[in-house]
């Protein structure tokens, strides 16, 4: 959660500014998906934000344009994490 808050802070956003959440539903590692889904659901409930799930193959297959259509301001923020 701290990483997410730091990321939003760098973008000069507050957690309350989040009104749509795009979340990867897989494929992926079970624990990572479960944690990210739980955090997304909690933020969605707290902010009354729309939760939109997608499959990571959609991004690989260039179907991300359909996701952008769902974004309010026609842009997506994709945080990158290093291991």
Secondary structure, DSSP 8 states (H G I E B T S, - for coil): -HHHHHHHHHTT--GGG--EEEEE--SS-HHHHHHHHHHHHHHHHHHT-EEEEE-HHHHHTTTHHHHHHHSTTS---------
